[in-house]
Amino acid sequence: QVHMVESGGGLVQAGYSLRLSCAASGRTSTTYSMGWFRQAPGKERDVVATISWSDNTYYPDSVKGRFTISRGAAKNTVYLQMNSLKVEDTAVYYCAATALSNTAQSMALFPGRIEWWGKGTLVTVSS
């Protein structure tokens, strides 16, 4: 079992930046991909960014060039640097980890395989 805890959400004005952090604890001896997903009110959960154990990354077009995902040196922490935030980025952001997808793209494309999720942190972008 891997326990995920997010931090760093909050209220920010459009155009500004925010950084999310997520720490994984528990069965961290396993190699796993990590990532961020988000869910806006009334919408499905979508991928924001994913990163493999070897630090390959995946971004959808909606955040490419604005968001950057990275992992800490110990590999059990993942960060999401969000720049040039838009009102439409408002959502609950969830950290996730999976040992079943060894590439960033597969984690993004097959979220149903993800075993471990955080409880989420709210990001609100005001105009």
C-alpha positions as CSV (number, residue, x, y, z in Angstrom):
1,Q,0.0,0.0,0.0
2,V,1.2,3.5,-0.9
3,H,-0.2,6.5,1.0
4,M,-0.3,9.8,-1.0
5,V,-0.6,13.3,0.6
6,E,-0.9,16.4,-1.5
7,S,-0.2,20.0,-0.4
8,G,0.1,23.4,-2.0
9,G,-3.4,24.1,-3.3
10,G,-5.1,27.4,-2.7
11,L,-6.5,30.6,-4.3
12,V,-4.5,32.4,-6.9
13,Q,-5.2,35.1,-9.5
14,A,-5.1,34.3,-13.2
15,G,-1.6,34.6,-14.7
16,Y,0.1,33.7,-11.4
17,S,1.9,30.5,-10.4
18,L,1.3,27.8,-7.8
19,R,3.3,24.7,-6.9
20,L,1.8,21.5,-5.7
21,S,3.7,18.8,-3.8
22,C,2.8,15.2,-3.1
23,A,4.6,12.8,-0.8
24,A,4.3,9.0,-1.1
25,S,4.9,6.7,1.9
26,G,4.5,3.0,2.5
27,R,5.6,0.5,-0.1
28,T,8.0,2.9,-1.7
29,S,10.6,0.2,-2.5
30,T,8.6,-0.5,-5.6
31,T,9.3,1.5,-8.8
32,Y,6.3,3.4,-9.9
33,S,5.1,6.2,-12.1
34,M,3.5,9.3,-10.5
35,G,1.3,11.9,-11.8
36,W,-1.3,14.6,-11.3
37,F,-5.0,14.5,-12.4
38,R,-7.7,17.1,-11.8
39,Q,-11.4,17.2,-11.7
40,A,-13.4,20.4,-12.2
41,P,-17.0,20.6,-10.9
42,G,-19.3,18.7,-13.2
43,K,-16.5,17.2,-15.2
44,E,-14.6,14.0,-15.4
45,R,-11.1,13.5,-13.9
46,D,-8.5,14.4,-16.5
47,V,-4.7,13.9,-16.6
48,V,-2.6,17.0,-15.9
49,A,0.9,15.5,-16.0
50,T,2.6,12.2,-15.4
51,I,6.2,11.1,-14.9
52,S,7.8,7.7,-15.1
53,W,10.4,6.2,-12.7
54,S,13.0,7.2,-15.3
55,D,11.7,10.8,-15.4
56,N,10.0,10.7,-18.8
57,T,7.0,13.0,-18.8
58,Y,3.6,13.4,-20.4
59,Y,1.4,16.5,-20.7
60,P,-1.9,17.1,-22.4
61,D,-2.0,20.1,-24.8
62,S,-4.1,22.0,-22.3
63,V,-1.2,22.5,-19.9
64,K,1.9,21.9,-22.1
65,G,4.3,24.8,-21.8
66,R,2.7,26.1,-18.6
67,F,3.0,23.2,-16.2
68,T,6.0,21.2,-15.2
69,I,6.1,17.9,-13.3
70,S,9.2,16.7,-11.5
71,R,10.2,14.1,-8.9
72,G,12.4,14.6,-5.8
73,A,15.8,12.8,-5.6
74,A,14.3,10.1,-3.4
75,K,11.6,9.5,-6.1
76,N,8.8,9.4,-3.5
77,T,7.9,13.0,-3.9
78,V,6.4,14.6,-7.0
79,Y,5.9,18.3,-7.7
80,L,3.7,20.2,-10.1
81,Q,4.8,23.7,-11.0
82,M,1.9,25.6,-12.5
83,N,2.6,28.8,-14.3
84,S,0.3,31.2,-16.2
85,L,-2.7,29.8,-14.5
86,K,-6.1,30.2,-16.1
87,V,-9.5,30.3,-14.6
88,E,-10.2,27.0,-16.4
89,D,-7.4,25.4,-14.3
90,T,-9.7,25.6,-11.3
91,A,-10.2,22.0,-10.0
92,V,-9.4,19.5,-7.3
93,Y,-5.9,18.2,-8.1
94,Y,-5.2,14.6,-7.2
95,C,-1.8,13.0,-6.9
96,A,-1.5,9.4,-8.1
97,A,1.0,6.6,-8.3
98,T,1.0,3.3,-10.1
99,A,3.4,0.3,-10.4
100,L,1.4,-1.0,-13.3
101,S,2.4,1.6,-15.9
102,N,6.1,2.0,-16.5
103,T,5.8,4.9,-18.9
104,A,4.4,8.4,-18.4
105,Q,2.1,8.0,-21.4
106,S,0.6,4.7,-20.4
107,M,-0.2,6.1,-16.9
108,A,-1.9,9.1,-18.6
109,L,-3.9,6.9,-21.1
110,F,-4.9,4.2,-18.6
111,P,-5.9,5.9,-15.3
112,G,-8.1,2.9,-14.5
113,R,-4.9,1.0,-13.7
114,I,-3.8,3.5,-11.0
115,E,-3.7,1.8,-7.6
116,W,-3.0,4.8,-5.3
117,W,-4.6,8.2,-5.1
118,G,-4.3,11.1,-2.8
119,K,-7.4,12.8,-1.4
120,G,-6.9,15.9,-3.5
121,T,-6.1,19.6,-3.0
122,L,-8.3,22.4,-4.3
123,V,-6.8,24.9,-6.7
124,T,-9.0,28.0,-7.4
125,V,-7.9,30.5,-10.1
126,S,-9.8,33.8,-10.0
127,S,-10.1,36.3,-12.8
